[in-house]
Amino acid sequence: MEPYLVSLGAGVLIGVIYSVIKVRSPAPPLIALIGLLGMVIGVQAIPTLRRLLGF
């Protein structure tokens, strides 16, 4: 869980810095981020289901 919190914190810090120096973030649009979230969930779903079902 710690790497996720560090990553989130780093992202927030960079976002604040970009805002202060008035630089537009190179991050992809929201729809692309939702797609990436779906990919992460999909990648983690199979091992989790295997563990729960005992395969």
WONOR-V788896 format. One line per field, one symbol per residue. ss: DSSP state (~ for helix, > for strand, _ for the rest). A space follows every 10 residues. Layout:
ss: ???
This chain:
ss: _~~~~~~~~~ ~~~~~~~~~~ _________~ ~~~~~~~~~~ ~~~~~~~~~~ ~~~__
